[in-house]
Amino acid sequence: MNNSMTVYINGQPLVVAAGTSAAAALAIAGIDATHFSVTGMPRGPVCGMGICFECSATIDGRPRQRTCQIVCRPKMEIRTDDKV
C-alpha cells in the first residue's frame, strides 16, 4: 500500500505522506505565509486548529480554506496569494 501522494502547491508538485494537512504540506514546501493582511503583512498558520483563519489559502479552486483543517488528497491544488 502506497502511503504517499502528490499535491500541487502554486503549480509545483510535492510528494507528501498520507494524512498530511495542507498547512504541513505548505511548510514542507518552505512556504510560511499563505496570504497578506489588509495592511500588507504576511499571514500564515498561527493556531493550528481552525479558529484564526490565518492559514487560509485557495484549495481546489475554493478560496479561504483553512489549511490546518484540510487533509491532503491526491492531486490537491493549493494556491497561496500571488505575492507570497
mmCIF file of the N, C-alpha and C atoms, coordinates in Angstrom:
data_MODEL
# 
_entry.id   MODEL 
# 
loop_
_atom_site.group_PDB 
_atom_site.id 
_atom_site.type_symbol 
_atom_site.label_atom_id 
_atom_site.label_alt_id 
_atom_site.label_comp_id 
_atom_site.label_asym_id 
_atom_site.label_entity_id 
_atom_site.label_seq_id 
_atom_site.pdbx_PDB_ins_code 
_atom_site.Cartn_x 
_atom_site.Cartn_y 
_atom_site.Cartn_z 
_atom_site.occupancy 
_atom_site.B_iso_or_equiv 
_atom_site.pdbx_formal_charge 
_atom_site.auth_seq_id 
_atom_site.auth_comp_id 
_atom_site.auth_asym_id 
_atom_site.auth_atom_id 
_atom_site.pdbx_PDB_model_num 
ATOM 1   N N  . MET A 1 1  ? 0.837   -1.175 0.000  1.00 0.00 ? 1  MET A N  1 
ATOM 2   C CA . MET A 1 1  ? 0.000   0.000  0.000  1.00 0.00 ? 1  MET A CA 1 
ATOM 3   C C  . MET A 1 1  ? 0.884   1.240  0.000  1.00 0.00 ? 1  MET A C  1 
ATOM 4   N N  . ASN A 1 2  ? 0.570   2.206  -0.900 1.00 0.00 ? 2  ASN A N  1 
ATOM 5   C CA . ASN A 1 2  ? 1.354   3.418  -1.015 1.00 0.00 ? 2  ASN A CA 1 
ATOM 6   C C  . ASN A 1 2  ? 0.833   4.452  -0.026 1.00 0.00 ? 2  ASN A C  1 
ATOM 7   N N  . ASN A 1 3  ? 1.717   4.967  0.822  1.00 0.00 ? 3  ASN A N  1 
ATOM 8   C CA . ASN A 1 3  ? 1.315   5.939  1.835  1.00 0.00 ? 3  ASN A CA 1 
ATOM 9   C C  . ASN A 1 3  ? 1.732   7.352  1.484  1.00 0.00 ? 3  ASN A C  1 
ATOM 10  N N  . SER A 1 4  ? 1.948   7.637  0.200  1.00 0.00 ? 4  SER A N  1 
ATOM 11  C CA . SER A 1 4  ? 2.293   8.997  -0.209 1.00 0.00 ? 4  SER A CA 1 
ATOM 12  C C  . SER A 1 4  ? 1.446   9.402  -1.399 1.00 0.00 ? 4  SER A C  1 
ATOM 13  N N  . MET A 1 5  ? 1.421   10.691 -1.651 1.00 0.00 ? 5  MET A N  1 
ATOM 14  C CA . MET A 1 5  ? 0.634   11.237 -2.760 1.00 0.00 ? 5  MET A CA 1 
ATOM 15  C C  . MET A 1 5  ? 1.282   12.521 -3.226 1.00 0.00 ? 5  MET A C  1 
ATOM 16  N N  . THR A 1 6  ? 0.910   12.936 -4.417 1.00 0.00 ? 6  THR A N  1 
ATOM 17  C CA . THR A 1 6  ? 1.396   14.200 -4.949 1.00 0.00 ? 6  THR A CA 1 
ATOM 18  C C  . THR A 1 6  ? 0.292   15.235 -4.852 1.00 0.00 ? 6  THR A C  1 
ATOM 19  N N  . VAL A 1 7  ? 0.645   16.403 -4.282 1.00 0.00 ? 7  VAL A N  1 
ATOM 20  C CA . VAL A 1 7  ? -0.232  17.565 -4.268 1.00 0.00 ? 7  VAL A CA 1 
ATOM 21  C C  . VAL A 1 7  ? 0.493   18.658 -5.046 1.00 0.00 ? 7  VAL A C  1 
ATOM 22  N N  . TYR A 1 8  ? -0.217  19.695 -5.399 1.00 0.00 ? 8  TYR A N  1 
ATOM 23  C CA . TYR A 1 8  ? 0.384   20.790 -6.156 1.00 0.00 ? 8  TYR A CA 1 
ATOM 24  C C  . TYR A 1 8  ? 0.237   22.084 -5.371 1.00 0.00 ? 8  TYR A C  1 
ATOM 25  N N  . ILE A 1 9  ? 1.370   22.706 -5.114 1.00 0.00 ? 9  ILE A N  1 
ATOM 26  C CA . ILE A 1 9  ? 1.378   23.973 -4.395 1.00 0.00 ? 9  ILE A CA 1 
ATOM 27  C C  . ILE A 1 9  ? 1.844   25.053 -5.355 1.00 0.00 ? 9  ILE A C  1 
ATOM 28  N N  . ASN A 1 10 ? 0.958   25.968 -5.645 1.00 0.00 ? 10 ASN A N  1 
ATOM 29  C CA . ASN A 1 10 ? 1.234   27.025 -6.625 1.00 0.00 ? 10 ASN A CA 1 
ATOM 30  C C  . ASN A 1 10 ? 1.773   26.434 -7.923 1.00 0.00 ? 10 ASN A C  1 
ATOM 31  N N  . GLY A 1 11 ? 1.179   25.305 -8.309 1.00 0.00 ? 11 GLY A N  1 
ATOM 32  C CA . GLY A 1 11 ? 1.525   24.653 -9.562 1.00 0.00 ? 11 GLY A CA 1 
ATOM 33  C C  . GLY A 1 11 ? 2.716   23.712 -9.505 1.00 0.00 ? 11 GLY A C  1 
ATOM 34  N N  . GLN A 1 12 ? 3.411   23.666 -8.380 1.00 0.00 ? 12 GLN A N  1 
ATOM 35  C CA . GLN A 1 12 ? 4.591   22.810 -8.244 1.00 0.00 ? 12 GLN A CA 1 
ATOM 36  C C  . GLN A 1 12 ? 4.224   21.520 -7.515 1.00 0.00 ? 12 GLN A C  1 
ATOM 37  N N  . PRO A 1 13 ? 4.637   20.359 -8.039 1.00 0.00 ? 13 PRO A N  1 
ATOM 38  C CA . PRO A 1 13 ? 4.305   19.100 -7.374 1.00 0.00 ? 13 PRO A CA 1 
ATOM 39  C C  . PRO A 1 13 ? 5.105   18.913 -6.084 1.00 0.00 ? 13 PRO A C  1 
ATOM 40  N N  . LEU A 1 14 ? 4.456   18.296 -5.113 1.00 0.00 ? 14 LEU A N  1 
ATOM 41  C CA . LEU A 1 14 ? 5.098   17.974 -3.846 1.00 0.00 ? 14 LEU A CA 1 
ATOM 42  C C  . LEU A 1 14 ? 4.551   16.629 -3.381 1.00 0.00 ? 14 LEU A C  1 
ATOM 43  N N  . VAL A 1 15 ? 5.430   15.704 -3.046 1.00 0.00 ? 15 VAL A N  1 
ATOM 44  C CA . VAL A 1 15 ? 5.012   14.405 -2.527 1.00 0.00 ? 15 VAL A CA 1 
ATOM 45  C C  . VAL A 1 15 ? 4.933   14.506 -1.005 1.00 0.00 ? 15 VAL A C  1 
ATOM 46  N N  . VAL A 1 16 ? 3.780   14.135 -0.462 1.00 0.00 ? 16 VAL A N  1 
ATOM 47  C CA . VAL A 1 16 ? 3.564   14.167 0.984  1.00 0.00 ? 16 VAL A CA 1 
ATOM 48  C C  . VAL A 1 16 ? 3.017   12.823 1.441  1.00 0.00 ? 16 VAL A C  1 
ATOM 49  N N  . ALA A 1 17 ? 3.159   12.553 2.715  1.00 0.00 ? 17 ALA A N  1 
ATOM 50  C CA . ALA A 1 17 ? 2.627   11.321 3.299  1.00 0.00 ? 17 ALA A CA 1 
ATOM 51  C C  . ALA A 1 17 ? 1.118   11.430 3.448  1.00 0.00 ? 17 ALA A C  1 
ATOM 52  N N  . ALA A 1 18 ? 0.440   10.312 3.356  1.00 0.00 ? 18 ALA A N  1 
ATOM 53  C CA . ALA A 1 18 ? -0.996  10.269 3.620  1.00 0.00 ? 18 ALA A CA 1 
ATOM 54  C C  . ALA A 1 18 ? -1.239  10.820 5.017  1.00 0.00 ? 18 ALA A C  1 
ATOM 55  N N  . GLY A 1 19 ? -2.304  11.612 5.175  1.00 0.00 ? 19 GLY A N  1 
ATOM 56  C CA . GLY A 1 19 ? -2.636  12.191 6.474  1.00 0.00 ? 19 GLY A CA 1 
ATOM 57  C C  . GLY A 1 19 ? -2.024  13.554 6.723  1.00 0.00 ? 19 GLY A C  1 
ATOM 58  N N  . THR A 1 20 ? -1.224  14.057 5.791  1.00 0.00 ? 20 THR A N  1 
ATOM 59  C CA . THR A 1 20 ? -0.588  15.360 5.941  1.00 0.00 ? 20 THR A CA 1 
ATOM 60  C C  . THR A 1 20 ? -1.620  16.462 5.733  1.00 0.00 ? 20 THR A C  1 
ATOM 61  N N  . SER A 1 21 ? -1.623  17.457 6.614  1.00 0.00 ? 21 SER A N  1 
ATOM 62  C CA . SER A 1 21 ? -2.530  18.587 6.427  1.00 0.00 ? 21 SER A CA 1 
ATOM 63  C C  . SER A 1 21 ? -1.990  19.494 5.329  1.00 0.00 ? 21 SER A C  1 
ATOM 64  N N  . ALA A 1 22 ? -2.865  20.284 4.747  1.00 0.00 ? 22 ALA A N  1 
ATOM 65  C CA . ALA A 1 22 ? -2.429  21.233 3.719  1.00 0.00 ? 22 ALA A CA 1 
ATOM 66  C C  . ALA A 1 22 ? -1.441  22.231 4.318  1.00 0.00 ? 22 ALA A C  1 
ATOM 67  N N  . ALA A 1 23 ? -1.633  22.642 5.583  1.00 0.00 ? 23 ALA A N  1 
ATOM 68  C CA . ALA A 1 23 ? -0.700  23.563 6.233  1.00 0.00 ? 23 ALA A CA 1 
ATOM 69  C C  . ALA A 1 23 ? 0.682   22.928 6.366  1.00 0.00 ? 23 ALA A C  1 
ATOM 70  N N  . ALA A 1 24 ? 0.728   21.651 6.723  1.00 0.00 ? 24 ALA A N  1 
ATOM 71  C CA . ALA A 1 24 ? 2.013   20.954 6.832  1.00 0.00 ? 24 ALA A CA 1 
ATOM 72  C C  . ALA A 1 24 ? 2.666   20.821 5.467  1.00 0.00 ? 24 ALA A C  1 
ATOM 73  N N  . ALA A 1 25 ? 1.872   20.565 4.431  1.00 0.00 ? 25 ALA A N  1 
ATOM 74  C CA . ALA A 1 25 ? 2.418   20.471 3.076  1.00 0.00 ? 25 ALA A CA 1 
ATOM 75  C C  . ALA A 1 25 ? 3.054   21.803 2.671  1.00 0.00 ? 25 ALA A C  1 
ATOM 76  N N  . LEU A 1 26 ? 2.390   22.910 3.009  1.00 0.00 ? 26 LEU A N  1 
ATOM 77  C CA . LEU A 1 26 ? 2.960   24.227 2.722  1.00 0.00 ? 26 LEU A CA 1 
ATOM 78  C C  . LEU A 1 26 ? 4.285   24.410 3.458  1.00 0.00 ? 26 LEU A C  1 
ATOM 79  N N  . ALA A 1 27 ? 4.336   23.997 4.716  1.00 0.00 ? 27 ALA A N  1 
ATOM 80  C CA . ALA A 1 27 ? 5.574   24.115 5.495  1.00 0.00 ? 27 ALA A CA 1 
ATOM 81  C C  . ALA A 1 27 ? 6.682   23.261 4.886  1.00 0.00 ? 27 ALA A C  1 
ATOM 82  N N  . ILE A 1 28 ? 6.352   22.049 4.466  1.00 0.00 ? 28 ILE A N  1 
ATOM 83  C CA . ILE A 1 28 ? 7.341   21.174 3.827  1.00 0.00 ? 28 ILE A CA 1 
ATOM 84  C C  . ILE A 1 28 ? 7.889   21.837 2.569  1.00 0.00 ? 28 ILE A C  1 
ATOM 85  N N  . ALA A 1 29 ? 7.024   22.559 1.860  1.00 0.00 ? 29 ALA A N  1 
ATOM 86  C CA . ALA A 1 29 ? 7.427   23.245 0.631  1.00 0.00 ? 29 ALA A CA 1 
ATOM 87  C C  . ALA A 1 29 ? 8.194   24.543 0.919  1.00 0.00 ? 29 ALA A C  1 
ATOM 88  N N  . GLY A 1 30 ? 8.326   24.894 2.191  1.00 0.00 ? 30 GLY A N  1 
ATOM 89  C CA . GLY A 1 30 ? 9.062   26.102 2.557  1.00 0.00 ? 30 GLY A CA 1 
ATOM 90  C C  . GLY A 1 30 ? 8.240   27.378 2.488  1.00 0.00 ? 30 GLY A C  1 
ATOM 91  N N  . ILE A 1 31 ? 6.933   27.231 2.468  1.00 0.00 ? 31 ILE A N  1 
ATOM 92  C CA . ILE A 1 31 ? 6.042   28.392 2.399  1.00 0.00 ? 31 ILE A CA 1 
ATOM 93  C C  . ILE A 1 31 ? 5.470   28.651 3.788  1.00 0.00 ? 31 ILE A C  1 
ATOM 94  N N  . ASP A 1 32 ? 5.814   29.799 4.369  1.00 0.00 ? 32 ASP A N  1 
ATOM 95  C CA . ASP A 1 32 ? 5.325   30.095 5.714  1.00 0.00 ? 32 ASP A CA 1 
ATOM 96  C C  . ASP A 1 32 ? 4.226   31.153 5.738  1.00 0.00 ? 32 ASP A C  1 
ATOM 97  N N  . ALA A 1 33 ? 3.931   31.776 4.602  1.00 0.00 ? 33 ALA A N  1 
ATOM 98  C CA . ALA A 1 33 ? 2.841   32.745 4.520  1.00 0.00 ? 33 ALA A CA 1 
ATOM 99  C C  . ALA A 1 33 ? 1.904   32.317 3.389  1.00 0.00 ? 33 ALA A C  1 
ATOM 100 N N  . THR A 1 34 ? 0.605   32.388 3.662  1.00 0.00 ? 34 THR A N  1 
ATOM 101 C CA . THR A 1 34 ? -0.361  31.974 2.651  1.00 0.00 ? 34 THR A CA 1 
ATOM 102 C C  . THR A 1 34 ? -1.059  33.153 1.990  1.00 0.00 ? 34 THR A C  1 
ATOM 103 N N  . HIS A 1 35 ? -1.090  34.284 2.681  1.00 0.00 ? 35 HIS A N  1 
ATOM 104 C CA . HIS A 1 35 ? -1.740  35.480 2.149  1.00 0.00 ? 35 HIS A CA 1 
ATOM 105 C C  . HIS A 1 35 ? -1.248  36.698 2.917  1.00 0.00 ? 35 HIS A C  1 
ATOM 106 N N  . PHE A 1 36 ? -1.766  37.856 2.576  1.00 0.00 ? 36 PHE A N  1 
ATOM 107 C CA . PHE A 1 36 ? -1.393  39.091 3.251  1.00 0.00 ? 36 PHE A CA 1 
ATOM 108 C C  . PHE A 1 36 ? -2.603  39.729 3.907  1.00 0.00 ? 36 PHE A C  1 
ATOM 109 N N  . SER A 1 37 ? -2.372  40.387 5.041  1.00 0.00 ? 37 SER A N  1 
ATOM 110 C CA . SER A 1 37 ? -3.449  41.095 5.730  1.00 0.00 ? 37 SER A CA 1 
ATOM 111 C C  . SER A 1 37 ? -3.806  42.356 4.949  1.00 0.00 ? 37 SER A C  1 
ATOM 112 N N  . VAL A 1 38 ? -4.847  43.038 5.370  1.00 0.00 ? 38 VAL A N  1 
ATOM 113 C CA . VAL A 1 38 ? -5.251  44.272 4.699  1.00 0.00 ? 38 VAL A CA 1 
ATOM 114 C C  . VAL A 1 38 ? -4.182  45.350 4.824  1.00 0.00 ? 38 VAL A C  1 
ATOM 115 N N  . THR A 1 39 ? -3.300  45.212 5.803  1.00 0.00 ? 39 THR A N  1 
ATOM 116 C CA . THR A 1 39 ? -2.211  46.183 5.961  1.00 0.00 ? 39 THR A CA 1 
ATOM 117 C C  . THR A 1 39 ? -0.939  45.752 5.241  1.00 0.00 ? 39 THR A C  1 
ATOM 118 N N  . GLY A 1 40 ? -1.003  44.586 4.561  1.00 0.00 ? 40 GLY A N  1 
ATOM 119 C CA . GLY A 1 40 ? 0.148   44.124 3.792  1.00 0.00 ? 40 GLY A CA 1 
ATOM 120 C C  . GLY A 1 40 ? 1.098   43.206 4.522  1.00 0.00 ? 40 GLY A C  1 
ATOM 121 N N  . MET A 1 41 ? 0.754   42.783 5.729  1.00 0.00 ? 41 MET A N  1 
ATOM 122 C CA . MET A 1 41 ? 1.616   41.891 6.494  1.00 0.00 ? 41 MET A CA 1 
ATOM 123 C C  . MET A 1 41 ? 1.379   40.437 6.072  1.00 0.00 ? 41 MET A C  1 
ATOM 124 N N  . PRO A 1 42 ? 2.464   39.651 5.928  1.00 0.00 ? 42 PRO A N  1 
ATOM 125 C CA . PRO A 1 42 ? 2.285   38.237 5.567  1.00 0.00 ? 42 PRO A CA 1 
ATOM 126 C C  . PRO A 1 42 ? 1.589   37.481 6.693  1.00 0.00 ? 42 PRO A C  1 
ATOM 127 N N  . ARG A 1 43 ? 0.695   36.586 6.328  1.00 0.00 ? 43 ARG A N  1 
ATOM 128 C CA . ARG A 1 43 ? -0.056  35.794 7.303  1.00 0.00 ? 43 ARG A CA 1 
ATOM 129 C C  . ARG A 1 43 ? 0.129   34.318 7.003  1.00 0.00 ? 43 ARG A C  1 
ATOM 130 N N  . GLY A 1 44 ? 0.170   33.520 8.034  1.00 0.00 ? 44 GLY A N  1 
ATOM 131 C CA . GLY A 1 44 ? 0.332   32.083 7.904  1.00 0.00 ? 44 GLY A CA 1 
ATOM 132 C C  . GLY A 1 44 ? -0.249  31.391 9.121  1.00 0.00 ? 44 GLY A C  1 
ATOM 133 N N  . PRO A 1 45 ? -0.071  30.079 9.229  1.00 0.00 ? 45 PRO A N  1 
ATOM 134 C CA . PRO A 1 45 ? -0.649  29.328 10.347 1.00 0.00 ? 45 PRO A CA 1 
ATOM 135 C C  . PRO A 1 45 ? -0.244  29.880 11.708 1.00 0.00 ? 45 PRO A C  1 
ATOM 136 N N  . VAL A 1 46 ? -1.237  30.027 12.586 1.00 0.00 ? 46 VAL A N  1 
ATOM 137 C CA . VAL A 1 46 ? -0.992  30.505 13.943 1.00 0.00 ? 46 VAL A CA 1 
ATOM 138 C C  . VAL A 1 46 ? -1.512  29.490 14.954 1.00 0.00 ? 46 VAL A C  1 
ATOM 139 N N  . CYS A 1 47 ? -2.828  29.243 14.932 1.00 0.00 ? 47 CYS A N  1 
ATOM 140 C CA . CYS A 1 47 ? -3.418  28.416 15.983 1.00 0.00 ? 47 CYS A CA 1 
ATOM 141 C C  . CYS A 1 47 ? -3.336  26.924 15.685 1.00 0.00 ? 47 CYS A C  1 
ATOM 142 N N  . GLY A 1 48 ? -3.365  26.543 14.412 1.00 0.00 ? 48 GLY A N  1 
ATOM 143 C CA . GLY A 1 48 ? -3.292  25.136 14.045 1.00 0.00 ? 48 GLY A CA 1 
ATOM 144 C C  . GLY A 1 48 ? -4.553  24.335 14.316 1.00 0.00 ? 48 GLY A C  1 
ATOM 145 N N  . MET A 1 49 ? -5.647  25.030 14.708 1.00 0.00 ? 49 MET A N  1 
ATOM 146 C CA . MET A 1 49 ? -6.886  24.301 14.972 1.00 0.00 ? 49 MET A CA 1 
ATOM 147 C C  . MET A 1 49 ? -8.110  24.940 14.342 1.00 0.00 ? 49 MET A C  1 
ATOM 148 N N  . GLY A 1 50 ? -7.910  25.823 13.356 1.00 0.00 ? 50 GLY A N  1 
ATOM 149 C CA . GLY A 1 50 ? -9.015  26.335 12.571 1.00 0.00 ? 50 GLY A CA 1 
ATOM 150 C C  . GLY A 1 50 ? -9.776  27.512 13.126 1.00 0.00 ? 50 GLY A C  1 
ATOM 151 N N  . ILE A 1 51 ? -9.290  28.120 14.190 1.00 0.00 ? 51 ILE A N  1 
ATOM 152 C CA . ILE A 1 51 ? -10.006 29.238 14.791 1.00 0.00 ? 51 ILE A CA 1 
ATOM 153 C C  . ILE A 1 51 ? -9.613  30.581 14.179 1.00 0.00 ? 51 ILE A C  1 
ATOM 154 N N  . CYS A 1 52 ? -8.352  30.765 13.869 1.00 0.00 ? 52 CYS A N  1 
ATOM 155 C CA . CYS A 1 52 ? -7.853  32.100 13.498 1.00 0.00 ? 52 CYS A CA 1 
ATOM 156 C C  . CYS A 1 52 ? -7.971  32.443 12.012 1.00 0.00 ? 52 CYS A C  1 
ATOM 157 N N  . PHE A 1 53 ? -8.084  31.469 11.135 1.00 0.00 ? 53 PHE A N  1 
ATOM 158 C CA . PHE A 1 53 ? -8.168  31.665 9.682  1.00 0.00 ? 53 PHE A CA 1 
ATOM 159 C C  . PHE A 1 53 ? -6.906  32.273 9.075  1.00 0.00 ? 53 PHE A C  1 
ATOM 160 N N  . GLU A 1 54 ? -5.826  32.394 9.817  1.00 0.00 ? 54 GLU A N  1 
ATOM 161 C CA . GLU A 1 54 ? -4.588  32.982 9.294  1.00 0.00 ? 54 GLU A CA 1 
ATOM 162 C C  . GLU A 1 54 ? -3.924  32.092 8.258  1.00 0.00 ? 54 GLU A C  1 
ATOM 163 N N  . CYS A 1 55 ? -4.230  30.815 8.256  1.00 0.00 ? 55 CYS A N  1 
ATOM 164 C CA . CYS A 1 55 ? -3.600  29.871 7.322  1.00 0.00 ? 55 CYS A CA 1 
ATOM 165 C C  . CYS A 1 55 ? -4.397  29.697 6.045  1.00 0.00 ? 55 CYS A C  1 
ATOM 166 N N  . SER A 1 56 ? -5.411  30.524 5.832  1.00 0.00 ? 56 SER A N  1 
ATOM 167 C CA . SER A 1 56 ? -6.300  30.297 4.699  1.00 0.00 ? 56 SER A CA 1 
ATOM 168 C C  . SER A 1 56 ? -5.602  30.454 3.352  1.00 0.00 ? 56 SER A C  1 
ATOM 169 N N  . ALA A 1 57 ? -6.002  29.591 2.427  1.00 0.00 ? 57 ALA A N  1 
ATOM 170 C CA . ALA A 1 57 ? -5.477  29.579 1.062  1.00 0.00 ? 57 ALA A CA 1 
ATOM 171 C C  . ALA A 1 57 ? -6.582  29.037 0.161  1.00 0.00 ? 57 ALA A C  1 
ATOM 172 N N  . THR A 1 58 ? -6.348  29.084 -1.122 1.00 0.00 ? 58 THR A N  1 
ATOM 173 C CA . THR A 1 58 ? -7.298  28.525 -2.075 1.00 0.00 ? 58 THR A CA 1 
ATOM 174 C C  . THR A 1 58 ? -6.954  27.061 -2.303 1.00 0.00 ? 58 THR A C  1 
ATOM 175 N N  . ILE A 1 59 ? -7.905  26.181 -2.073 1.00 0.00 ? 59 ILE A N  1 
ATOM 176 C CA . ILE A 1 59 ? -7.701  24.742 -2.246 1.00 0.00 ? 59 ILE A CA 1 
ATOM 177 C C  . ILE A 1 59 ? -8.716  24.228 -3.252 1.00 0.00 ? 59 ILE A C  1 
ATOM 178 N N  . ASP A 1 60 ? -8.191  23.630 -4.299 1.00 0.00 ? 60 ASP A N  1 
ATOM 179 C CA . ASP A 1 60 ? -9.032  23.105 -5.382 1.00 0.00 ? 60 ASP A CA 1 
ATOM 180 C C  . ASP A 1 60 ? -10.053 24.148 -5.861 1.00 0.00 ? 60 ASP A C  1 
ATOM 181 N N  . GLY A 1 61 ? -9.595  25.384 -5.984 1.00 0.00 ? 61 GLY A N  1 
ATOM 182 C CA . GLY A 1 61 ? -10.433 26.458 -6.508 1.00 0.00 ? 61 GLY A CA 1 
ATOM 183 C C  . GLY A 1 61 ? -11.347 27.127 -5.501 1.00 0.00 ? 61 GLY A C  1 
ATOM 184 N N  . ARG A 1 62 ? -11.356 26.645 -4.270 1.00 0.00 ? 62 ARG A N  1 
ATOM 185 C CA . ARG A 1 62 ? -12.211 27.229 -3.228 1.00 0.00 ? 62 ARG A CA 1 
ATOM 186 C C  . ARG A 1 62 ? -11.380 28.152 -2.346 1.00 0.00 ? 62 ARG A C  1 
ATOM 187 N N  . PRO A 1 63 ? -11.647 29.464 -2.378 1.00 0.00 ? 63 PRO A N  1 
ATOM 188 C CA . PRO A 1 63 ? -10.851 30.414 -1.593 1.00 0.00 ? 63 PRO A CA 1 
ATOM 189 C C  . PRO A 1 63 ? -11.132 30.318 -0.096 1.00 0.00 ? 63 PRO A C  1 
ATOM 190 N N  . ARG A 1 64 ? -10.202 30.867 0.671  1.00 0.00 ? 64 ARG A N  1 
ATOM 191 C CA . ARG A 1 64 ? -10.301 30.994 2.134  1.00 0.00 ? 64 ARG A CA 1 
ATOM 192 C C  . ARG A 1 64 ? -10.542 29.679 2.860  1.00 0.00 ? 64 ARG A C  1 
ATOM 193 N N  . GLN A 1 65 ? -9.862  28.648 2.443  1.00 0.00 ? 65 GLN A N  1 
ATOM 194 C CA . GLN A 1 65 ? -9.943  27.351 3.114  1.00 0.00 ? 65 GLN A CA 1 
ATOM 195 C C  . GLN A 1 65 ? -8.881  27.307 4.213  1.00 0.00 ? 65 GLN A C  1 
ATOM 196 N N  . ARG A 1 66 ? -9.242  26.805 5.373  1.00 0.00 ? 66 ARG A N  1 
ATOM 197 C CA . ARG A 1 66 ? -8.294  26.696 6.486  1.00 0.00 ? 66 ARG A CA 1 
ATOM 198 C C  . ARG A 1 66 ? -7.374  25.500 6.248  1.00 0.00 ? 66 ARG A C  1 
ATOM 199 N N  . THR A 1 67 ? -6.131  25.784 5.879  1.00 0.00 ? 67 THR A N  1 
ATOM 200 C CA . THR A 1 67 ? -5.198  24.715 5.507  1.00 0.00 ? 67 THR A CA 1 
ATOM 201 C C  . THR A 1 67 ? -4.862  23.798 6.675  1.00 0.00 ? 67 THR A C  1 
ATOM 202 N N  . CYS A 1 68 ? -4.980  24.288 7.895  1.00 0.00 ? 68 CYS A N  1 
ATOM 203 C CA . CYS A 1 68 ? -4.666  23.447 9.051  1.00 0.00 ? 68 CYS A CA 1 
ATOM 204 C C  . CYS A 1 68 ? -5.733  22.391 9.296  1.00 0.00 ? 68 CYS A C  1 
ATOM 205 N N  . GLN A 1 69 ? -6.904  22.567 8.697  1.00 0.00 ? 69 GLN A N  1 
ATOM 206 C CA . GLN A 1 69 ? -8.028  21.654 8.929  1.00 0.00 ? 69 GLN A CA 1 
ATOM 207 C C  . GLN A 1 69 ? -8.289  20.690 7.781  1.00 0.00 ? 69 GLN A C  1 
ATOM 208 N N  . ILE A 1 70 ? -7.550  20.838 6.688  1.00 0.00 ? 70 ILE A N  1 
ATOM 209 C CA . ILE A 1 70 ? -7.814  20.034 5.500  1.00 0.00 ? 70 ILE A CA 1 
ATOM 210 C C  . ILE A 1 70 ? -6.675  19.053 5.261  1.00 0.00 ? 70 ILE A C  1 
ATOM 211 N N  . VAL A 1 71 ? -7.030  17.781 5.182  1.00 0.00 ? 71 VAL A N  1 
ATOM 212 C CA . VAL A 1 71 ? -6.052  16.726 4.925  1.00 0.00 ? 71 VAL A CA 1 
ATOM 213 C C  . VAL A 1 71 ? -5.836  16.635 3.416  1.00 0.00 ? 71 VAL A C  1 
ATOM 214 N N  . CYS A 1 72 ? -4.592  16.512 3.017  1.00 0.00 ? 72 CYS A N  1 
ATOM 215 C CA . CYS A 1 72 ? -4.252  16.436 1.597  1.00 0.00 ? 72 CYS A CA 1 
ATOM 216 C C  . CYS A 1 72 ? -4.906  15.231 0.934  1.00 0.00 ? 72 CYS A C  1 
ATOM 217 N N  . ARG A 1 73 ? -5.310  15.443 -0.298 1.00 0.00 ? 73 ARG A N  1 
ATOM 218 C CA . ARG A 1 73 ? -5.846  14.387 -1.158 1.00 0.00 ? 73 ARG A CA 1 
ATOM 219 C C  . ARG A 1 73 ? -4.959  14.324 -2.402 1.00 0.00 ? 73 ARG A C  1 
ATOM 220 N N  . PRO A 1 74 ? -4.905  13.196 -3.067 1.00 0.00 ? 74 PRO A N  1 
ATOM 221 C CA . PRO A 1 74 ? -4.107  13.107 -4.289 1.00 0.00 ? 74 PRO A CA 1 
ATOM 222 C C  . PRO A 1 74 ? -4.510  14.189 -5.296 1.00 0.00 ? 74 PRO A C  1 
ATOM 223 N N  . LYS A 1 75 ? -3.529  14.833 -5.868 1.00 0.00 ? 75 LYS A N  1 
ATOM 224 C CA . LYS A 1 75 ? -3.686  15.877 -6.892 1.00 0.00 ? 75 LYS A CA 1 
ATOM 225 C C  . LYS A 1 75 ? -4.346  17.149 -6.379 1.00 0.00 ? 75 LYS A C  1 
ATOM 226 N N  . MET A 1 76 ? -4.429  17.328 -5.056 1.00 0.00 ? 76 MET A N  1 
ATOM 227 C CA . MET A 1 76 ? -4.991  18.554 -4.490 1.00 0.00 ? 76 MET A CA 1 
ATOM 228 C C  . MET A 1 76 ? -4.172  19.749 -4.964 1.00 0.00 ? 76 MET A C  1 
ATOM 229 N N  . GLU A 1 77 ? -4.859  20.844 -5.264 1.00 0.00 ? 77 GLU A N  1 
ATOM 230 C CA . GLU A 1 77 ? -4.191  22.072 -5.682 1.00 0.00 ? 77 GLU A CA 1 
ATOM 231 C C  . GLU A 1 77 ? -4.334  23.114 -4.594 1.00 0.00 ? 77 GLU A C  1 
ATOM 232 N N  . ILE A 1 78 ? -3.196  23.540 -4.061 1.00 0.00 ? 78 ILE A N  1 
ATOM 233 C CA . ILE A 1 78 ? -3.173  24.556 -3.009 1.00 0.00 ? 78 ILE A CA 1 
ATOM 234 C C  . ILE A 1 78 ? -2.532  25.808 -3.609 1.00 0.00 ? 78 ILE A C  1 
ATOM 235 N N  . ARG A 1 79 ? -3.242  26.930 -3.503 1.00 0.00 ? 79 ARG A N  1 
ATOM 236 C CA . ARG A 1 79 ? -2.723  28.189 -4.046 1.00 0.00 ? 79 ARG A CA 1 
ATOM 237 C C  . ARG A 1 79 ? -2.666  29.226 -2.946 1.00 0.00 ? 79 ARG A C  1 
ATOM 238 N N  . THR A 1 80 ? -1.500  29.841 -2.815 1.00 0.00 ? 80 THR A N  1 
ATOM 239 C CA . THR A 1 80 ? -1.348  30.948 -1.864 1.00 0.00 ? 80 THR A CA 1 
ATOM 240 C C  . THR A 1 80 ? -1.539  32.257 -2.625 1.00 0.00 ? 80 THR A C  1 
ATOM 241 N N  . ASP A 1 81 ? -1.561  33.356 -1.892 1.00 0.00 ? 81 ASP A N  1 
ATOM 242 C CA . ASP A 1 81 ? -1.665  34.678 -2.507 1.00 0.00 ? 81 ASP A CA 1 
ATOM 243 C C  . ASP A 1 81 ? -0.538  34.840 -3.522 1.00 0.00 ? 81 ASP A C  1 
ATOM 244 N N  . ASP A 1 82 ? -0.807  35.458 -4.636 1.00 0.00 ? 82 ASP A N  1 
ATOM 245 C CA . ASP A 1 82 ? 0.189   35.619 -5.693 1.00 0.00 ? 82 ASP A CA 1 
ATOM 246 C C  . ASP A 1 82 ? 1.449   36.344 -5.227 1.00 0.00 ? 82 ASP A C  1 
ATOM 247 N N  . LYS A 1 83 ? 1.349   37.179 -4.186 1.00 0.00 ? 83 LYS A N  1 
ATOM 248 C CA . LYS A 1 83 ? 2.503   37.941 -3.709 1.00 0.00 ? 83 LYS A CA 1 
ATOM 249 C C  . LYS A 1 83 ? 3.417   37.141 -2.797 1.00 0.00 ? 83 LYS A C  1 
ATOM 250 N N  . VAL A 1 84 ? 2.938   36.003 -2.286 1.00 0.00 ? 84 VAL A N  1 
ATOM 251 C CA . VAL A 1 84 ? 3.718   35.216 -1.319 1.00 0.00 ? 84 VAL A CA 1 
ATOM 252 C C  . VAL A 1 84 ? 4.898   34.568 -1.999 1.00 0.00 ? 84 VAL A C  1 
# 
